[in-house]
Amino acid sequence: MINIKQLASLCVIKNYAAGNVFFNKNDIGEEFYIILKGKIGIYISDNEGSVLKVSELNCGDYFGEMALLGNKRRTATVHALSDVTVAIVNNDNFEEVIKCDTSLALRIMKSMSSRIEHLNNEVLRLSSRE
């Protein structure tokens, strides 16, 4: 795992107070975040407009990578659940961060694979209801 000194030399380190919003669904995303301290919540809205918490992430986790890697809009809204410190990874520093912590690329791929598997299972579950 990359050490914090290396990360600080490559990334912007930013603090967010509890309750702050990192980004909203459909925002344009140009970076992802590595949590150095604190806890965040990831939220989506269902078809009726109810807000659902889909995940909580802690120190060492990351979020927002789908928008950076796919040049897509954000798929969820993210809030700080506590005071949070993050390292911000963008297109300019992504390659250098990966060079410093090659396992990060593998963790991102495994995470995305797991998400796809979960979504496939959810589609199967929902289609069997019909």
Phi, psi and omega per residue, in radians:
M1 nan 2.434 3.131
I2 -1.098 2.484 3.106
N3 -1.526 2.798 -3.009
I4 -1.141 -0.599 3.107
K5 -1.094 -0.757 3.098
Q6 -1.104 -0.781 -3.132
L7 -1.072 -0.751 3.139
A8 -1.127 -0.517 3.125
S9 -1.331 -0.347 -3.094
L10 -1.819 -0.472 -2.982
C11 -2.140 2.853 2.930
V12 -1.431 2.282 3.054
I13 -1.758 2.232 -3.061
K14 -2.343 2.543 3.103
N15 -1.849 2.444 3.067
Y16 -2.208 2.395 3.084
A17 -1.400 2.700 3.070
A18 -0.918 2.352 3.134
G19 1.660 -0.336 3.126
N20 -1.149 2.623 3.103
V21 -1.752 2.230 3.062
F22 -1.310 -0.853 3.081
F23 -2.852 2.838 3.120
N24 -1.917 2.739 3.064
K25 -0.943 2.428 3.129
N26 1.378 -0.062 2.990
D27 -1.119 2.638 3.028
I28 -1.316 2.313 -3.100
G29 -1.914 2.264 3.110
E30 -2.226 0.182 3.116
E31 -2.736 2.859 2.940
F32 -2.218 2.957 -2.953
Y33 -2.178 2.406 2.994
I34 -1.905 2.167 -3.091
I35 -1.388 2.095 3.104
L36 -1.688 -0.475 3.129
K37 -2.741 2.434 3.027
G38 1.776 -2.929 -3.043
K39 -2.455 2.429 3.091
I40 -2.143 2.772 3.054
G41 -2.081 2.451 3.116
I42 -1.943 2.254 -3.008
Y43 -2.249 2.531 2.981
I44 -2.287 2.861 3.065
S45 -1.913 2.434 3.084
D46 -1.472 -3.090 -3.091
N47 -1.114 -0.418 3.122
E48 -1.562 -0.038 3.130
G49 1.588 0.046 3.083
S50 -1.293 2.414 3.136
V51 -1.548 2.279 -3.126
L52 -2.102 2.267 3.023
K53 -1.421 2.118 -3.106
V54 -1.749 -0.314 -3.122
S55 -2.882 2.700 2.935
E56 -2.161 2.362 3.134
L57 -2.161 2.635 -3.061
N58 -2.210 -3.050 3.124
C59 -0.849 2.268 3.141
G60 1.675 -0.336 3.094
D61 -1.438 2.988 3.126
Y62 -2.462 2.793 3.131
F63 -2.693 2.772 3.116
G64 1.575 0.051 -3.044
E65 -1.203 -0.473 -3.109
M66 -1.095 -0.707 -3.137
A67 -1.193 -0.695 3.141
L68 -1.170 -0.842 -3.059
L69 -1.275 -0.514 -3.074
G70 -1.875 0.047 -3.068
N71 0.845 0.842 -3.088
K72 -2.046 2.967 3.031
R73 -1.340 2.769 3.127
R74 -1.125 2.478 -3.105
T75 -1.755 -0.056 -3.110
A76 -2.683 2.986 3.041
T77 -1.858 2.435 -3.092
V78 -2.171 2.248 3.130
H79 -2.066 2.591 2.976
A80 -1.376 2.154 3.105
L81 -1.546 -0.297 3.061
S82 -2.531 -3.128 2.982
D83 -1.101 2.331 -3.007
V84 -2.273 2.447 2.979
T85 -2.057 2.279 -3.118
V86 -2.285 2.714 2.915
A87 -1.777 2.300 -3.091
I88 -1.749 2.114 -3.133
V89 -1.869 2.210 3.130
N90 -2.229 -3.064 -3.124
N91 -1.035 -0.566 -3.099
D92 -1.245 -0.583 -3.068
N93 -1.970 -0.048 -3.062
F94 -0.984 -0.848 -3.098
E95 -1.090 -0.706 3.125
E96 -1.171 -0.676 3.099
V97 -1.101 -0.764 3.119
I98 -1.105 -0.675 3.107
K99 -1.106 -0.628 3.141
C100 -1.331 -0.464 -3.138
D101 -2.454 1.420 -3.076
T102 -1.080 -0.423 3.130
S103 -1.203 -0.361 3.127
L104 -1.063 -0.750 3.132
A105 -1.061 -0.750 3.127
L106 -1.144 -0.732 3.116
R107 -1.092 -0.694 3.111
I108 -1.111 -0.801 3.141
M109 -1.094 -0.751 3.123
K110 -1.109 -0.720 3.129
S111 -1.106 -0.782 3.133
M112 -1.154 -0.662 3.092
S113 -1.093 -0.745 3.117
S114 -1.108 -0.721 3.114
R115 -1.095 -0.735 3.131
I116 -1.110 -0.763 3.114
E117 -1.050 -0.776 3.123
H118 -1.066 -0.785 3.135
L119 -1.119 -0.725 3.092
N120 -1.050 -0.765 3.114
N121 -1.119 -0.671 3.127
E122 -1.160 -0.716 3.087
V123 -1.079 -0.768 3.104
L124 -1.083 -0.746 3.130
R125 -1.083 -0.802 -3.118
L126 -1.201 -0.645 -3.131
S127 -1.237 -0.453 3.126
S128 -1.332 -0.255 3.100
R129 -1.338 -0.442 -3.040
E130 -1.283 nan nan
